[in-house]
Amino acid sequence: MKPHFVLFAALYAAFAAGPVFAQQTALRDAAAPRALLMGAAADSNEFGEPDRLQEPDYAATLGTQYSMLEPENAMKWATIHPEQNTYDFGPGDNLVAFAQAHGMKVRGHNLLWYSFNPAWLTTLAQTATPAQMAQVLEDHINTVVGHYKGKVFAWDVVNEAISDSATGTGTGSDIRDSIWYNQPGIGTTGDGFIEQAFRWAHAADPNALLFYNDYNIEQPGAKFNAVYNMVKDLLSRGTPINGVGIQMHIPMSGYPSSDGLAQVIQQFGALGLQVHITEMDVRLAVDSNGQASAADLQTQAQTYQRILTVCLQNPACTAFQTWGFTDKYSWIPGSYPGQGAALPFDANYQPKPAVAAMLDALENTPPSINTAGIVNAASYKGGAVSPGEIVTLFQVNYGPSALTVAQPQNGQFPDNIGGAQVFFGSTPAPLIYAEAGVVSAVAPFEIAGSQQVSVYYKYNSLQSATVTLPVAPSAPAIFAANSTGSGAGAILNQDNSLNSADNPVPADGQHVIQVFGTGGGMLATTPSDGSLAAPGLNDTTQDVTATIGGKDATVTYHGAAPGLISGLLQVNVQVPAGLAPGPQPLVITVGGVPSQDGITVAVE
Ligand code: XIL
């Protein structure tokens, strides 16, 4: 367990035990157990304006309510690259420092846009060759992403590249005219300039998540189709794109429909992409003082709640951000005359009805469960589940904010960790750990003999839908030493030391290793769920064989791991003579089903 988790848990416990004030929960605290980032766009001192971060109410609201910020203007071309040979990182650095001081993530915005370009660049584009434009863009991406490497966790690499009159193909005239596409462009065709921008950004910071961001794609239609087809095309060429940002600048009510938005998120998610809601605001008619009616503020609150709820219902939606947070600073009145009051906090930083509505969505939307997210804890592979198999449920979407690891009491693992529970049929499963979006559980032994089992997840009083999983007699996998599902196995040498490249096992036909996995199925004596395995041997009922480096290896024991949680599989294997030194592939087979590829044992 990482120390900061312990610290946070202790602080949180102290806070929770303290006196109760009439203060609303902070949005970020309600979003943390949902594994959702709660973001707001923010500005510092761009273009010589007074630094908003020095305004106490601005800083206090931003720093306590949000877990993510995005520079509204500080990292755009015109701000950060005002002259050809001049970068101004000041405002962006201020925002990054503020975020770091307040435990917030930073979303970068943006690296390529048709708009907000500095005068020198638009002038240059009138005479430059595509090759020169490519060089300018590569240098810019390299410099900006490089400057913020490790500090900006996600970038809008490309902003608003699809035309408002797109027909849906996502290529040709569906792509908006710009200096980067065709005026003069960077010497590519179709979405090639977009692919190239993603590749340059990835090279500059391989760990940053890279997004395409656009508006009017929050419901099915021609523009959504264009973006969908374009990102699909980018993915087909191996472009390093991780997600799509849906801006969500919307009017008061009815739009987009919940079903339409759910479909859009589902379709991007099915491509393996994340979705961030990046720029939500809900504009209202306002009077000359910028005031909206009480009724409109209620309708607005319902819209915020509805959109956030749809985001929470799909695990692909991993961040929810508004374009600013206080009506004191919002682009809406300037861009939509007669409209405003679009954000969750009013111009005096008081929460509007939207804040309570967002809290309602965060606290009361049931958790999700997802068949594809339920995997063997050792291999991370899905499919059938076997009795006693240790599984990990990803994408449960609601759980303890901090990683909470079970402590067995009187030799028994709990079936509730901090309010999280997993049920197979109606039986609560023993749990190993739980954290906002992830929980690890042991399938009850009583599922043996069933064809299938229904599974649901519960957090406090909120219950997920039920999914059905096939049941198999065995579903073996070997734990990796570093818990990644592949590489060096969780293997002890004969002297009980961890097998590793530095501590290999001799291949002389005399040495036995202990291999740890799960999915071995039933045991001669059925253990009680969640118990620590009794001392002494308890064999799997099915035959177990093993190979190392492709050679048959004698199995000397296969069964429970004494003293460890029931469901953990221990297989003792005699290492055959004559293996080449180095990592050798290790496979165990239980009842004819092999463990995953890619696990190795280090041989001397
Ligand atoms: C807007 C900012 O809010 C304004 O302050 C600025 O003058 C212009 O840009 N879509 C986007 C954002 O991706 O970058 C835009 O931000 C709003 C629309």
Boltz pocket constraint, residues with backbone or C-beta under 6 A from the ligand:
constraints:
  - pocket:
      binder: B
      contacts: [[A, 72], [A, 73], [A, 159], [A, 247], [A, 279], [A, 331]]
      max_distance: 6.0
